[in-house]
Amino acid sequence: MNTEKNQQDEQYKKRTKSGLALLVIGSALLLTGFIITCVNFHSDQSFTIIMYGTSSVGIVLLFWGLYLIVG
């Protein structure tokens, strides 16, 4: 009984650690995309791939991390 509880605790800790890592990576991607978009806004360069690409990947990683944490 106690070993089953320990296994569940270890699995929960592993999922929480993975979830937090995904949250950090997703947040960094969102912030990077925002900064690049703000810097390139007045230039004649196309920034739609950076804006939508990093935002989409960042949001997916954020929600995946939250899914792992909440369970």
Summary of the structure (lengths in Angstrom):
residues: 71
radius of gyration: 17.5
end to end distance: 22.0
largest distance: 64.8
contacts: 187
relative contact order: 0.20
helix: 86%
strand: 0%
